[in-house]
Amino acid sequence: MTEGRATVEGPVTGGKRGWPFAASMLDVAGYGYVEEEYLLAGDAVRYRDIDDSTARADGVWSAEPIEPAPYRTRLLVYRPRDPAEFNGTVILTWNNVTAGFELFGTDSVEILEGGYALACLTTQKVGIDGLPPLNQGLANWDPERYGSLHIPSDDYSYDIFTQAARAVGPDRPTDGADPMGGLAVERVVAFGASQSAGRLATHLNAIQPVTGALDGYILAIYFGRGTPLEVGDEVVDLAKIGDMPMAERFRGTNRLRDDLGVPVFVINSELESMSCHPVRQPDTDTFRYWEVAGSCHVSEQSTAARAAMHARDEVVTMPRGGGINAIPMGLAYDAVFGHVHRWLAEGVAPPVQPKIDFAGESPAIVRDTDGIATGGVRLPQVEVPIAVNSAIPRGEGILAYLDGSCEPFTRAEAEARYGDRETYLTRFEDAANASVAAGVLCPRDVPKLVAEADHRWSELA
């Protein structure tokens, strides 16, 4: 079966609304970046397992392509306007669809200041069609702009992603529309979070050995299990998650391949560290695994940022309770982008970080006297706390499970520990700078974190 290549059309403009769905809220032009949207179309294959290999816990899976079908999807691109500012790395994101519409990150300052290109791909059926009763997929959100899009089944998503990697990669066609605007691309790195990380796990374990299309993989908030190669008409729908206990539903089942000659980086919160513990694997020359103590799948900060975007795009979201975990993972993602770029471009391997501590016959996270996880990547919010942030949910159900919790100290408790605000902020800034030295934060993050810490102190009751 011949290698699939997408036809690229664009850039796309107009439509009922006049902007791409989930476009960045940042002033990308002010960073010297171009925002453009393209359409990708062609025939994608689906894959089937060979000899039940995806049941293997070691991740050494085998798949073969079968049955091509036509597709048409979109790719939202951010790239430096000045080719001299491009660092050669494209981050290709597998857009997440668990909300019934697309979620993906376009707010990374590391990408915009570091000279990367970012390509955000609609890879799954729900991204276009949405879920009933709201049907908030692209085709309904702006039928003039997206009404022609079509993905027959998520079975074809793996090849669609591969074809997108080729369409933005070093060997992309030179005729027709170019999503990279002529940039000299040297490498393409896959990025996916949550459900999308699970799909990238399968792409890494089963598809990359066949295609060799990606130069690296970053899996964020990954639950330790790949997704099936074949699901037919089934789509991701949180409303149909069922009654299985969350810890059982999200228990890790397979390792990730580190023998394919491409770097693989997993960056997890405390929540996914519990899922991945049964299949936790050691760091190697091509594999890094970080666990961020005190964090959770969702944060108060990311929820607020998305709320502003959803208000602009007129998206209806599920209501969340209060007390959501308040340690954002996004800043650690920025550090990971930098490490993977240097790993590929300069051969500089990322630092190995300690893992979160587990103990007991049925291993559970070890917590200090405050209730904060011990071990792991330790951001300043856990090293110098004025709240207990954890993955312990405040309620029942999937949203509470993903949100974790934040329990602030009282003002009296904070003053008993630190004496006064100035002492607290000095110690917090020292801890932030230590995180920079450890390679888990970027220097630009320290002032904003100190400002946030100052604000949170002022809110203590």
C-alpha angles and dihedrals in degrees: 000000000000123000111269120236126187125229109231124215128182160327089262118217138169124027129148093299102030099226137072118267112262093007116173119283090210126094092254092172088058088058090052094257134138120220114205136159126214137185121231120200137171143096117307127192127222122222134228128204120255117223094343089291095156088069089067114105093208092071094234095136132168128207138170130206121248141165113013121216133183121259138176122195144151137256121199110205134196116185138157114273090215111060089209089066094056115107094201097251125115117195107208111197127204100219113231119235105180091111091059090257134053124292121184137142121260096152102082111132089193090063094047096043096035098058099245126145116231121206117186113198130201096220106162138059097244090058088067104028102032123203129284137288095023098030094198097170123128096265093059096036092060113000092178092058101031107019093108095056119113138171111179097205140340086252086081095049095092093059092040088057091048091051091050089052089055091046092059099031135101093270098046117139115277095211123076129014116349117205089198094055093229096308117158097246114196102174143008120214122194118225128186136158132208110331089010090054088056090054091048088052089060091043090053096044100040112015105036091062088057100042109020086206100142130065096202145352133225116190116189128194088357120178097210101255135093123227124247121273092223125040102144110200094350116117135186110274123163090196088069098046093119133210101294111129111264096236090054095043093053099039113134117249109175144034126234123247115253096171100082098086095249125106117252121196125186118192113187139177123227089269096060091041086071092051094045097045094092090054100030109147132198126258113260139174088283103027135070127178123188128183118194111214118225095015131111141201092270130030135200089241096052091046091054092048092050092047090062091050093046091050090053092047093042094236122163113225135187113264117251130205127239130266096054117173110278104205108099118215094202095087091054089050088057090054090050092052089056094047095049092048091052091043090059101032100039106016092243108146118218119251118268111240130203116261125236111272119253128183141170138060089285094035115238132175115276111232132195125233090280092053095252119138116256124225124016129087104332116208119192092262090068098034093052103021132185090170138034106244117185146140090257105122123230095213147004130289138046098294093052089047092054095042099056115187148278119204110185121214118243117254089251091053092049093048092047089055102040106018097224144002095264093054090048093050092047091052091044092052090048089053091048091052089049088055089053090051089050090053097242097108132038119238091243089064098064100078094047092048092050090049090051091048090052090052093048091051089055090054096055112120 
